[in-house]
């Protein structure tokens, strides 16, 4: 007897994911990206302009890519303004992405 796997490409659930946001400089921000699919998708974050993501400027921690459904940025500055991409993939084409614009006051 064979069990057939159900393969479902990734989908980003906009109802529980972040949208464009304006934040005050120096505050903390959490961007969320909820993805569904089978197998369970991996979620990665990148900046749209390919610059590093400053996870925490206080300790000078920056990365090219962040993995996880939530991207936390501590002590955000105007240098962090721009578009962030949430990319969901699970090996079933196509991968999907959502662009979230972050503005800093």
C-alpha positions as CSV (number, residue, x, y, z in Angstrom):
1,X,0.0,0.0,0.0
2,X,1.4,3.4,-1.0
3,X,0.6,6.7,0.7
4,X,0.5,9.6,-1.7
5,X,2.0,12.7,-0.5
6,X,0.1,15.9,-1.0
7,X,2.4,18.5,-2.4
8,X,1.2,22.1,-2.2
9,X,3.3,25.1,-3.3
10,X,3.9,27.8,-0.7
11,X,1.4,30.6,-0.2
12,X,1.8,33.7,2.0
13,X,-1.3,34.4,4.2
14,X,-1.7,38.2,3.9
15,X,-4.3,38.2,6.7
16,X,-1.7,37.4,9.3
17,X,1.4,38.9,7.6
18,X,2.8,42.4,8.0
19,X,2.0,45.1,5.5
20,X,3.7,48.5,4.8
21,X,4.6,50.2,8.0
22,X,5.8,53.6,9.4
23,X,7.8,53.5,12.6
24,X,9.5,56.0,14.9
25,X,13.3,56.1,14.7
26,X,14.9,54.2,17.6
27,X,11.9,51.9,18.2
28,X,11.8,48.1,17.7
29,X,9.8,46.5,14.9
30,X,8.6,43.0,14.2
31,X,7.7,42.0,10.6
32,X,5.7,38.9,10.2
33,X,5.2,36.5,7.3
34,X,3.0,33.5,7.6
35,X,3.4,30.9,4.9
36,X,1.4,27.7,4.3
37,X,2.1,24.8,2.0
38,X,3.1,21.1,2.0
39,X,5.8,20.4,3.0
40,X,5.9,23.3,5.4
41,X,7.6,26.3,3.7
42,X,10.8,27.9,4.9
43,X,10.6,31.7,5.3
44,X,13.6,33.9,4.6
45,X,13.9,37.7,4.7
46,X,16.1,39.9,2.4
47,X,16.3,43.6,1.7
48,X,14.9,44.4,-1.8
49,X,18.1,46.4,-2.5
50,X,20.4,43.5,-1.3
51,X,21.9,45.6,1.5
52,X,22.4,43.9,4.9
53,X,19.6,43.7,7.4
54,X,20.6,45.5,10.6
55,X,19.1,43.2,13.2
56,X,20.5,45.2,16.1
57,X,22.5,48.4,15.5
58,X,23.4,48.6,19.3
59,X,25.7,45.5,18.9
60,X,26.4,46.0,15.2
61,X,24.6,42.8,14.1
62,X,23.7,42.7,10.4
63,X,23.0,39.8,8.1
64,X,22.4,39.4,4.4
65,X,19.4,37.1,5.0
66,X,17.3,36.1,8.0
67,X,15.4,32.8,8.3
68,X,12.1,32.6,10.2
69,X,8.6,33.8,10.1
70,X,9.3,36.9,12.1
71,X,12.0,39.5,11.4
72,X,12.8,41.6,14.5
73,X,14.8,44.9,14.1
74,X,15.9,46.6,17.2
75,X,16.6,50.4,17.5
76,X,15.6,51.0,13.9
77,X,17.2,53.9,12.1
78,X,16.6,55.8,8.8
79,X,19.3,53.6,7.3
80,X,16.8,50.7,7.7
81,X,14.1,52.3,5.6
82,X,13.2,50.5,2.4
83,X,11.5,47.4,1.1
84,X,12.0,44.0,2.7
85,X,11.2,40.7,1.0
86,X,9.6,37.8,2.7
87,X,10.4,34.7,0.6
88,X,8.6,31.4,1.2
89,X,9.8,28.1,-0.4
90,X,9.3,24.4,0.2
91,X,10.7,22.7,-2.9
92,X,7.4,22.8,-4.7
93,X,7.5,25.5,-7.4
94,X,7.0,28.3,-7.4
95,X,8.5,30.1,-4.4
96,X,6.5,33.2,-3.5
97,X,7.4,36.5,-2.0
98,X,5.8,39.5,-0.4
99,X,7.3,43.0,-0.4
100,X,6.9,45.1,2.8
101,X,7.9,48.7,2.8
102,X,9.3,50.1,6.0
103,X,9.4,53.9,6.5
104,X,11.1,55.6,9.5
105,X,9.9,58.9,11.0
